[in-house]
């Protein structure tokens, strides 16, 4: 089988299309690159779903934590504290137990039809990543919200802006400009954290796994982990560069009103410990 035939057979194997069986005989470099790249589709899916949905919830958490009323502030504070204070890896296991095992144990009738989607990574793992990144991003946005210059607020008052119009036209844009560099690093970490899905309690369905799933398969088959895992690393470096490029364009849009020399440029500062 040529390399092009391999690409045709395994490019979308992680989605259930192509060859039904994984390579068994002598495994080539092309097969490893193709299948690991196919699994990366799931990592990108997890990252995008959690990032897009988590952004909206994170803004809500930041506004709630900044509220003066306790009924709005306390739930946001505790949510952020719980999900930032516990390891993401443990959250995966607890979520699998809460979403799948616990309902079946306490239910008086069979509800497996309802819980089955939560047992699959496409939904269950995406929910965990959504909650986790919402907490971290919510704290980032809260810090930026508290840092909005007083002069901006006074200018909004001078123009007669109040309530929702003041938030939409002054507070929110300024918050995003202040928070965007830190939020970029959170987005990068989120895509890296998608590799934990393979190690969590959410199993791969019909060998339709992510990049790390196929990397371990090749490492076990070839007894050589120094080929598949560097391939995973290269793919994630490409994803990281793509995230930085995309967020840089948004950052430029947010700061379009500033002179070129005054615009804050994004700098990648990897989070080594979290």
WOVENHU-V53910 format. One record per pair of residues at least 4 apart in sequence whose C-alpha atoms are under 7 Angstrom apart, sorted by the first residue. I is the first residue (numbers start at 1). J is the second residue. Records with the same first field share a line. If there is no record, write none. Layout:
I=J ; J
This chain:
1=5 ; 6
2=6
3=7 ; 30
4=8
5=9
6=10 ; 31
7=11 ; 34
9=18 ; 19
10=18 ; 19 ; 34 ; 35
11=34 ; 35 ; 38
12=16 ; 17 ; 18 ; 38
13=17 ; 18 ; 19 ; 38 ; 208
14=38 ; 39 ; 208 ; 209
15=208
16=208
23=27
27=31
28=32
29=33
30=34
31=35
32=36 ; 228
33=37 ; 231
34=38
35=39 ; 214
36=40 ; 211 ; 214 ; 215 ; 232
37=211
39=209 ; 210 ; 211 ; 214
40=44 ; 210 ; 211
41=45
42=46 ; 210
43=47 ; 191 ; 194 ; 210
44=48
45=49
46=50 ; 126 ; 194
47=51 ; 190 ; 191 ; 194
48=52
49=53 ; 126
50=54 ; 126 ; 129 ; 130
51=55 ; 130 ; 187
53=57 ; 130
54=58 ; 130 ; 131 ; 133 ; 134
55=59 ; 134
56=60
57=61 ; 134
58=62 ; 134 ; 135 ; 137 ; 138
59=63 ; 138 ; 141
60=64
61=65 ; 76 ; 138
62=66 ; 138 ; 139 ; 141 ; 142
63=67
64=72 ; 73 ; 76
65=73 ; 76 ; 77
66=73 ; 142
67=72 ; 73
68=73
69=73
70=74
72=76
73=77
74=78
75=79
76=80
77=81
78=82
79=83 ; 135
80=84 ; 135
81=85
82=86
83=132 ; 135
84=135 ; 136
87=91
88=92
89=93 ; 196 ; 200
90=94
91=95 ; 128
92=96 ; 125 ; 128 ; 200 ; 201
93=97 ; 200 ; 201
94=98
95=99 ; 128
96=100 ; 119 ; 201
97=101 ; 102
98=102
99=103 ; 115 ; 118
100=104 ; 115 ; 118 ; 119
101=105
102=106
103=107
104=111
111=115
112=116
115=119
116=120
117=123
118=123 ; 124
119=124 ; 202
120=124 ; 202 ; 203
121=125 ; 126 ; 202 ; 203
122=126
123=127
124=128
125=129 ; 197 ; 202
126=130
127=131
128=132
129=133
130=134
131=135
132=136
133=137 ; 190
134=138
135=139
136=140
137=141 ; 183
138=142
139=143
140=144 ; 179 ; 182 ; 183
141=145 ; 175 ; 179
142=146
143=147
144=148 ; 175 ; 178 ; 179
145=175
148=171 ; 174 ; 175
149=153
150=154
151=155
152=156
153=157
154=158
155=159
156=160 ; 161 ; 166 ; 170
157=161 ; 162
161=165 ; 166
162=166
163=167
164=168
165=169
166=170 ; 171
167=171 ; 172
168=172
169=173
170=174
171=175
172=176
173=177
174=178
175=179
176=180
177=254 ; 255
179=183
180=184 ; 251
181=185 ; 266
182=186
183=187
184=188 ; 247
185=189 ; 268 ; 269 ; 270
186=190
187=191
188=192 ; 240 ; 243
189=193
190=194
195=212
196=200
197=202
198=210 ; 212 ; 213
204=208 ; 209
209=213 ; 214
210=214
211=215 ; 232
212=216
213=217
214=218
215=219 ; 228 ; 229
216=220
217=221
218=222 ; 228
219=223 ; 224 ; 225 ; 228
225=229
226=230
227=231
228=232
229=233
230=234
231=235
232=236
233=237
234=238
235=239
236=240
237=241
238=242
239=243
240=244
241=245
242=246
243=247
244=248
245=249
246=250
247=251
248=252 ; 266
249=253
250=254
251=255
252=256
255=263
258=262 ; 263
259=263
